[in-house]
Amino acid sequence: MTEAAPNFESLLREALAPVEPPEDLALRLEGTLRSITELAADELEAWELSAMRDPRNWVRPAAAVVAGGAAGTALVLLRARRRAHTDVSHGGVLGGTRDTAERALKDIRRETRKLLGGR
């Protein structure tokens, strides 16, 4: 009485097959990151400097700085990555590693300026 041995290779191939994310995932993620950044900025804007005397009041502004900074950084990187991907997919050819790094830094600088309002 022999049982048919499962074909582990095909089972692994099926289990590890790549899954394409929804097409609107990047837009939803960007919207969420943008709203977190705006909420953090609003929280910091509403905070009064006179409240600094009491350390118990530091938690909300500190959390707003951390959350806003992380969301802003992620938003800048997401936009720069999308722009780099768009450039490559529209016929742009990546040069060397140095050219790629320079282009990425320019994109990050541009997106940071947009996010900070052109300062």
Order of alpha helices (4+ residues) and beta strands (2+ residues): alpha-alpha-alpha-alpha
